[in-house]
Amino acid sequence: MLSASLVLLLPSAAGFCPPGIIAAHPLTHARIEAPIVGRLGGEAISRRHLGAVAAAAVLLPQQARAESTLVTRQQSYTRYVPRVERGRDYWAGGLRKLIASSDWKGLSAALEKKGSIDRIFGPMELWSSSFSGKTITSKTLAMNAAIDELREAAADLRTASEGKESGGGFFGFGGNKAMDEVKRKQTAEVAYQKGVKAINKYIELGNDGLGLNFTPVDTID
């Protein structure tokens, strides 16, 4: 029995004989094997032609999805990577100078919401999410883990900028105590290096499998 889709495809069922089926000639009743699968617009359709059409029907939607994904990734790259690079450059340059000069007030300002340090987190999260669709990929999860490490480094920088650390005391009830200048600077320097490692890890993950259509992002030396 012909399927509904194939019946619609063929203008006349009289010119159709499914492949491998032996048909009888209407006048002579001789048994013949039809070499033609069907007819469309008066032209014979072979099994090879139908196979090509079926393959195209499968491949075209896949190609469209691939092109759509590429366009989306290009848009995300153009929109978020320059902002990530600006944050990276500030961490490697401006932040380093603040720590070297013990500018704790300037460091505190950089850590505030929308400050020079804080501004890197938004675009980092958005770029990492661009590598996922309906489900979160392992690449996105790994990049987000690097972002969490950078946040920990920023929290340590905040401790240095405030110049206080939790006191010891019995069960930790000793209250916060002031940090001496040497320890304050050491804390900031360790946090800086921790942040460099997190940023480089994030960038390396983002560059992995990026494709020839994109320029790899530079890490901090």
C-alpha positions as CSV (number, residue, x, y, z in Angstrom):
1,M,0.0,0.0,0.0
2,L,1.3,3.5,-0.9
3,S,1.9,5.8,2.0
4,A,0.0,9.1,2.0
5,S,3.2,11.2,1.4
6,L,4.2,9.1,-1.6
7,V,0.7,9.2,-3.1
8,L,0.8,13.0,-2.8
9,L,4.2,13.1,-4.5
10,L,3.0,11.2,-7.5
11,P,0.3,12.6,-9.8
12,S,-0.8,9.2,-11.0
13,A,-0.6,5.9,-9.2
14,A,-0.8,4.1,-12.5
15,G,2.8,4.9,-13.3
16,F,4.0,3.7,-9.9
17,C,5.4,0.3,-8.9
18,P,7.3,0.0,-5.7
19,P,10.9,-1.2,-6.0
20,G,11.3,-5.0,-5.9
21,I,7.6,-5.6,-6.7
22,I,6.6,-7.8,-9.7
23,A,3.7,-6.3,-11.6
24,A,1.5,-7.7,-14.4
25,H,1.2,-5.9,-17.6
26,P,-2.5,-4.7,-17.9
27,L,-2.9,-6.1,-21.5
28,T,-0.7,-9.1,-21.7
29,H,-0.7,-10.1,-18.1
30,A,3.1,-10.7,-18.5
31,R,5.1,-10.4,-15.3
32,I,7.6,-7.5,-15.5
33,E,9.8,-5.9,-12.8
34,A,9.4,-2.1,-12.7
35,P,12.7,-0.3,-13.0
36,I,11.0,3.0,-12.1
37,V,9.9,3.9,-8.6
38,G,7.4,6.6,-9.6
39,R,6.8,9.6,-11.8
40,L,6.8,13.3,-11.0
41,G,5.7,15.9,-13.5
42,G,6.0,13.3,-16.3
43,E,9.6,12.4,-15.4
44,A,10.7,9.1,-14.0
45,I,12.0,9.1,-10.4
46,S,14.5,6.4,-9.7
47,R,15.3,4.9,-6.3
48,R,18.6,6.8,-6.4
49,H,16.8,10.1,-6.9
50,L,14.4,9.5,-4.0
51,G,17.4,8.5,-1.9
52,A,19.1,11.8,-2.7
53,V,16.0,13.7,-1.8
54,A,15.6,11.9,1.5
55,A,19.3,12.6,2.4
56,A,18.8,16.3,1.5
57,A,15.7,16.5,3.7
58,V,17.8,15.2,6.7
59,L,21.0,17.3,6.0
60,L,19.4,20.7,5.3
61,P,17.9,21.2,8.8
62,Q,21.2,20.0,10.3
63,Q,23.2,22.5,8.2
64,A,20.7,25.3,9.1
65,R,21.2,24.5,12.8
66,A,25.0,24.5,12.4
67,E,24.9,27.9,10.7
68,S,22.6,29.3,13.3
69,T,24.9,28.1,16.1
70,L,28.0,29.6,14.3
71,V,26.2,32.9,14.0
72,T,25.2,32.9,17.6
73,R,28.8,32.1,18.7
74,Q,30.1,34.9,16.5
75,Q,27.7,37.4,18.0
76,S,28.7,36.3,21.6
77,Y,32.4,36.5,20.8
78,T,32.1,40.0,19.3
79,R,29.9,41.2,22.2
80,Y,31.6,39.7,25.2
81,V,35.2,38.8,24.5
82,P,36.4,42.5,24.1
83,R,35.0,43.1,27.6
84,V,36.7,40.0,29.0
85,E,40.0,41.3,27.5
86,R,39.6,44.7,29.1
87,G,39.1,43.0,32.5
88,R,42.1,40.8,31.8
89,D,44.2,43.8,30.9
90,Y,43.2,45.7,34.1
91,W,44.0,42.7,36.2
92,A,47.4,42.4,34.6
93,G,48.1,46.1,34.6
94,G,46.0,48.4,36.8
95,L,45.5,46.0,39.6
96,R,49.2,45.1,39.8
97,K,50.1,48.8,40.1
98,L,47.6,49.3,43.0
99,I,49.1,46.4,44.9
100,A,52.7,47.5,44.2
101,S,51.9,51.0,45.6
102,S,49.8,49.7,48.4
103,D,46.9,51.8,47.2
104,W,44.2,50.1,49.3
105,K,41.6,52.8,48.7
106,G,42.0,52.4,44.9
107,L,41.8,48.6,45.3
108,S,38.6,49.0,47.3
109,A,37.0,51.1,44.6
110,A,38.0,48.6,41.9
111,L,36.2,45.9,43.8
112,E,33.0,47.8,44.2
113,K,30.0,46.9,42.0
114,K,30.7,48.1,38.4
115,G,34.3,48.8,39.5
116,S,37.2,47.9,37.2
117,I,37.6,44.4,38.8
118,D,33.9,43.7,39.2
119,R,33.1,44.4,35.5
120,I,34.9,41.4,34.3
121,F,32.5,38.8,35.8
122,G,29.4,39.6,33.7
123,P,30.9,39.2,30.3
124,M,32.9,36.1,31.5
125,E,29.6,34.4,32.5
126,L,27.9,35.4,29.3
127,W,30.7,34.1,27.0
128,S,30.9,30.8,28.8
129,S,27.1,30.3,28.5
130,S,27.3,30.8,24.8
131,F,28.9,27.4,24.5
132,S,25.7,25.7,25.8
133,G,22.3,25.3,24.3
134,K,19.3,23.5,25.8
135,T,21.7,21.6,28.1
136,I,24.8,23.0,29.9
137,T,28.0,21.6,28.3
138,S,31.1,20.5,30.2
139,K,33.0,23.4,28.7
140,T,30.6,25.9,30.2
141,L,30.8,24.2,33.6
142,A,34.6,24.2,33.5
143,M,34.7,27.9,32.5
144,N,32.2,28.8,35.3
145,A,34.5,26.9,37.7
146,A,37.4,29.2,36.7
147,I,35.1,32.2,37.2
148,D,34.4,31.0,40.8
149,E,38.2,30.8,41.4
150,L,38.5,34.4,40.2
151,R,35.8,35.4,42.6
152,E,37.7,33.8,45.5
153,A,40.8,35.8,44.4
154,A,38.7,39.0,44.4
155,A,37.4,38.1,47.9
156,D,41.0,37.8,49.2
157,L,41.8,41.2,47.5
158,R,38.9,42.7,49.5
159,T,40.3,41.3,52.7
160,A,43.6,43.0,51.8
161,S,41.9,46.3,50.9
162,E,40.0,46.4,54.2
163,G,43.2,45.5,56.1
164,K,41.4,43.2,58.6
165,E,41.4,39.5,59.2
166,S,39.2,37.4,61.4
167,G,40.6,37.1,64.8
168,G,41.5,33.9,66.5
169,G,40.1,33.7,70.0
170,F,38.0,31.0,71.5
171,F,35.6,29.5,68.8
172,G,36.5,32.4,66.6
173,F,34.9,35.1,68.8
174,G,38.0,37.2,69.0
175,G,36.6,39.6,66.4
176,N,38.5,41.0,63.4
177,K,42.0,42.4,63.9
178,A,44.1,44.8,61.8
179,M,46.6,43.3,59.5
180,D,50.1,44.6,59.5
181,E,51.3,46.2,56.3
182,V,53.6,43.3,55.3
183,K,50.9,40.7,55.6
184,R,48.3,42.9,53.9
185,K,50.5,43.2,50.8
186,Q,51.4,39.5,50.8
187,T,47.7,38.7,50.9
188,A,47.0,41.0,47.9
189,E,49.9,39.6,45.9
190,V,48.8,36.0,46.5
191,A,45.3,36.9,45.5
192,Y,46.6,38.6,42.4
193,Q,48.5,35.5,41.3
194,K,45.5,33.3,42.1
195,G,43.4,35.6,39.8
196,V,46.0,35.4,37.0
197,K,45.8,31.6,37.1
198,A,41.9,31.7,37.1
199,I,41.8,34.1,34.2
200,N,44.3,32.1,32.1
201,K,42.4,28.9,32.9
202,Y,39.2,30.5,31.7
203,I,40.7,31.8,28.5
204,E,42.4,28.5,27.7
205,L,39.1,26.7,28.1
206,G,37.4,29.3,25.9
207,N,40.1,29.0,23.2
208,D,39.9,25.2,23.1
209,G,38.1,24.1,19.9
210,L,37.2,27.7,19.1
211,G,37.5,27.2,15.4
212,L,39.2,29.0,12.5
213,N,36.5,31.8,12.4
214,F,37.7,33.2,15.7
215,T,40.9,34.8,17.0
216,P,42.2,33.0,20.1
217,V,42.2,35.2,23.2
218,D,45.6,36.0,24.8
219,T,46.4,34.9,28.3
220,I,48.3,37.0,30.9
221,D,52.0,36.5,30.7
